[in-house]
Amino acid sequence: MIHQLLAEFMGTALMIIFGVGVHSDEVLKGSKYRGSGHLFAITTWGFGITVSLFIFGDVSINPAMVLAQCILGNVSWAMFIPYSVAEVLGGVVGAVIVYIMYADEFKASEGNVDPVAVRNIFSTAPGIRNLPRNFFVEFFATFVFISSIIAITQIKTPGIAPIAVGLLVWAIGMGMGGPTGFAMNLARDMGPRIAHALLPIKNKANSDWQYGIIVPGIAPFVGGLCAALFMRSFFGI
């Protein structure tokens, strides 16, 4: 149990290091890759998740996936909260590590980069704020994401799953990511959002907990629930 919790913690932390790291690259003054754009960022998220899955193996690194696995009987319900907490804490620690790595760039960006843009390095935000529609986007993206991963894991060829999940993240990010930034994962958004609130960043924007709780907080769980029920009823998984 402890080993699996540590794997969830470290796998999520590494995913966040890649993801928050690439947004730091793209946004912060002094970064050599500033202004690289969304293709650069989405590709790094996809590759980063692939690397995390290759290293840590059979991990969820996403509370919505843990929920789906509990519904399908692959994970004990007793592990739902411990796994989810480990993943959120991994998100916090991963974001803090990125802040330490980019401390000089964060300092150079004080007064030169919009505080909202700095907050959005850590957590997702909608392009156009419309909470019901934002909720639907996150719900549907997560539904596709979790359903696809469940299907991918039925393929028993070694090494296929991490690569396929990375490509899946890339495709969803490109096709559905524009409205909300496609969190699809409480730990991906809430962990770094907590880190942003705690870190000594000057003149920081508010953490926007209303959006964080309603959209990337709740919607992925609804998507994960529906994905598990769909895959069980339609495919008999």
C-alpha positions as CSV (number, residue, x, y, z in Angstrom):
1,M,0.0,0.0,0.0
2,I,2.7,2.5,1.0
3,H,4.7,1.7,-2.2
4,Q,1.6,2.3,-4.4
5,L,0.8,5.6,-2.6
6,L,4.4,6.8,-3.1
7,A,4.1,5.8,-6.8
8,E,1.0,7.9,-7.1
9,F,2.6,10.8,-5.3
10,M,5.8,10.7,-7.3
11,G,4.1,10.0,-10.6
12,T,1.8,13.0,-10.2
13,A,4.7,15.2,-9.1
14,L,6.8,14.3,-12.1
15,M,3.8,14.9,-14.4
16,I,3.3,18.4,-12.9
17,I,7.0,19.1,-13.1
18,F,6.8,18.6,-16.9
19,G,3.5,20.5,-17.2
20,V,4.0,23.5,-14.9
21,G,7.5,23.6,-16.1
22,V,6.6,24.0,-19.7
23,H,4.1,26.7,-18.8
24,S,6.9,28.5,-16.9
25,D,9.0,28.2,-20.0
26,E,6.3,29.7,-22.1
27,V,5.3,32.6,-19.9
28,L,8.1,33.8,-17.7
29,K,10.5,36.6,-18.6
30,G,14.0,35.3,-18.9
31,S,13.0,31.8,-20.1
32,K,14.8,30.8,-23.3
33,Y,11.5,29.3,-24.6
34,R,9.2,32.2,-23.8
35,G,6.3,32.6,-26.2
36,S,6.7,29.0,-27.6
37,G,2.9,28.6,-27.7
38,H,0.3,26.0,-27.1
39,L,1.7,23.3,-29.3
40,F,4.9,23.3,-27.4
41,A,3.0,23.1,-24.1
42,I,0.5,20.4,-25.1
43,T,3.2,18.2,-26.6
44,T,5.3,18.5,-23.4
45,W,2.2,17.5,-21.2
46,G,1.7,14.4,-23.4
47,F,5.3,13.4,-23.4
48,G,5.6,14.1,-19.6
49,I,2.7,11.8,-18.8
50,T,4.2,9.1,-21.0
51,V,7.4,9.3,-19.1
52,S,5.7,9.2,-15.7
53,L,3.7,6.1,-16.7
54,F,6.9,4.4,-18.0
55,I,8.7,5.1,-14.7
56,F,5.9,4.4,-12.2
57,G,4.0,1.8,-14.1
58,D,0.4,0.9,-13.0
59,V,-0.6,4.3,-11.5
60,S,-3.6,6.5,-12.0
61,I,-2.1,9.9,-11.2
62,N,-5.6,11.2,-11.4
63,P,-8.4,11.0,-8.8
64,A,-11.0,10.7,-11.6
65,M,-9.3,7.6,-12.9
66,V,-9.1,6.2,-9.3
67,L,-12.9,6.7,-9.1
68,A,-13.4,4.9,-12.4
69,Q,-11.2,2.0,-11.3
70,C,-13.1,1.7,-8.0
71,I,-16.4,1.5,-10.0
72,L,-15.0,-1.1,-12.2
73,G,-13.7,-3.1,-9.2
74,N,-10.0,-2.8,-10.1
75,V,-9.2,-0.6,-7.0
76,S,-10.7,-1.0,-3.5
77,W,-13.0,1.8,-2.4
78,A,-10.9,2.0,0.7
79,M,-8.1,3.3,-1.4
80,F,-10.0,6.1,-3.2
81,I,-9.3,8.9,-0.7
82,P,-5.6,7.8,0.1
83,Y,-4.8,7.6,-3.6
84,S,-6.5,10.9,-4.3
85,V,-4.7,12.7,-1.4
86,A,-1.4,11.3,-2.5
87,E,-1.9,12.6,-6.0
88,V,-3.0,16.1,-4.9
89,L,0.0,16.3,-2.6
90,G,2.2,15.2,-5.5
91,G,0.7,18.1,-7.5
92,V,1.6,20.5,-4.8
93,V,5.2,19.2,-4.4
94,G,5.7,19.1,-8.2
95,A,4.7,22.7,-8.6
96,V,6.9,23.8,-5.7
97,I,9.9,22.1,-7.4
98,V,9.2,24.0,-10.6
99,Y,9.0,27.3,-8.6
100,I,12.4,26.5,-7.1
101,M,13.9,25.7,-10.5
102,Y,12.4,28.9,-12.1
103,A,12.9,31.2,-9.1
104,D,15.1,33.6,-11.0
105,E,12.5,33.8,-13.9
106,F,9.6,34.3,-11.5
107,K,11.6,37.2,-9.9
108,A,12.4,38.7,-13.3
109,S,8.7,38.5,-14.2
110,E,7.5,40.6,-11.2
111,G,5.8,43.7,-12.6
112,N,6.5,42.5,-16.1
113,V,4.1,39.6,-16.5
114,D,0.4,39.7,-15.8
115,P,-0.3,38.1,-12.4
116,V,-3.2,36.2,-13.9
117,A,-0.8,34.7,-16.5
118,V,1.5,33.7,-13.6
119,R,-1.4,32.0,-11.8
120,N,-2.3,30.2,-15.0
121,I,1.2,28.7,-15.1
122,F,0.0,26.6,-12.1
123,S,-3.7,26.1,-12.7
124,T,-6.2,26.0,-15.5
125,A,-8.5,28.9,-16.5
126,P,-11.2,29.3,-19.1
127,G,-10.7,31.4,-22.3
128,I,-14.2,32.6,-21.8
129,R,-15.7,32.3,-18.4
130,N,-19.1,30.5,-18.6
131,L,-19.2,28.1,-15.7
132,P,-21.9,25.7,-17.0
133,R,-20.2,25.4,-20.4
134,N,-16.8,25.2,-18.8
135,F,-18.1,22.4,-16.6
136,F,-19.4,20.6,-19.7
137,V,-16.1,20.9,-21.5
138,E,-14.2,19.4,-18.6
139,F,-16.8,16.7,-18.1
140,F,-16.8,15.7,-21.7
141,A,-13.0,15.8,-22.1
142,T,-12.6,13.7,-19.0
143,F,-15.2,11.3,-20.2
144,V,-13.3,10.8,-23.5
145,F,-10.0,10.7,-21.6
146,I,-11.0,8.0,-19.0
147,S,-13.0,5.9,-21.5
148,S,-10.0,5.9,-23.9
149,I,-7.5,4.9,-21.2
150,I,-9.8,2.1,-20.1
151,A,-9.9,0.9,-23.7
152,I,-6.1,1.3,-24.1
153,T,-5.4,-0.8,-21.0
154,Q,-7.2,-3.7,-22.6
155,I,-4.3,-4.0,-25.0
156,K,-1.7,-6.2,-23.4
157,T,1.3,-5.4,-25.6
158,P,4.1,-4.2,-23.2
159,G,4.9,-0.5,-23.5
160,I,1.9,0.5,-25.6
161,A,-0.2,2.0,-22.9
162,P,2.2,4.9,-21.8
163,I,2.7,5.9,-25.4
164,A,-0.9,5.7,-26.3
165,V,-2.0,7.7,-23.2
166,G,0.5,10.4,-24.1
167,L,-0.9,10.6,-27.7
168,L,-4.4,10.7,-26.2
169,V,-3.5,13.7,-24.0
170,W,-1.9,15.4,-27.1
171,A,-5.1,14.8,-29.2
172,I,-7.5,15.9,-26.5
173,G,-5.4,19.0,-25.7
174,M,-5.4,20.0,-29.4
175,G,-9.0,19.2,-30.1
176,M,-10.8,20.1,-26.8
177,G,-8.3,22.1,-24.7
178,G,-9.0,25.6,-25.9
179,P,-12.0,26.5,-23.8
180,T,-10.7,25.5,-20.4
181,G,-7.1,24.2,-20.7
182,F,-8.2,20.6,-20.3
183,A,-7.3,19.8,-16.7
184,M,-9.3,16.5,-16.6
185,N,-7.7,15.8,-13.2
186,L,-8.3,17.3,-9.7
187,A,-4.6,16.7,-8.8
188,R,-3.3,18.4,-11.9
189,D,-5.2,21.6,-11.1
190,M,-5.8,21.7,-7.4
191,G,-2.3,20.7,-6.3
192,P,-0.5,23.4,-8.3
193,R,-3.3,25.9,-7.4
194,I,-2.6,25.2,-3.7
195,A,1.1,25.7,-4.4
196,H,0.5,29.0,-6.1
197,A,-1.5,30.2,-3.1
198,L,1.2,29.2,-0.7
199,L,4.4,30.3,-2.6
200,P,6.0,33.7,-1.9
201,I,5.1,35.1,-5.3
202,K,4.7,38.9,-5.2
203,N,1.5,40.7,-6.3
204,K,-0.1,37.3,-7.1
205,A,-3.6,37.1,-8.5
206,N,-6.3,35.5,-6.4
207,S,-6.5,31.7,-6.6
208,D,-10.0,31.7,-8.1
209,W,-11.2,28.8,-5.9
210,Q,-14.8,29.1,-7.3
211,Y,-13.6,28.0,-10.7
212,G,-11.1,25.6,-9.4
213,I,-13.6,23.7,-7.3
214,I,-16.5,23.7,-9.7
215,V,-14.8,23.0,-13.0
216,P,-11.5,21.1,-12.7
217,G,-12.5,20.0,-9.2
218,I,-15.9,18.4,-9.7
219,A,-16.3,17.9,-13.5
220,P,-13.6,15.3,-13.9
221,F,-15.2,13.1,-11.3
222,V,-18.5,13.2,-13.2
223,G,-16.6,12.4,-16.4
224,G,-14.8,9.5,-14.7
225,L,-18.0,8.2,-13.3
226,C,-19.8,8.3,-16.7
227,A,-16.8,6.8,-18.4
228,A,-16.7,3.8,-16.1
229,L,-20.4,3.2,-16.4
230,F,-20.3,3.5,-20.2
231,M,-17.3,1.2,-20.6
232,R,-19.0,-1.4,-18.4
233,S,-22.4,-1.2,-20.0
234,F,-21.4,-0.9,-23.6
235,F,-18.2,-3.0,-23.8
236,G,-18.8,-5.2,-20.7
237,I,-15.5,-4.2,-19.1
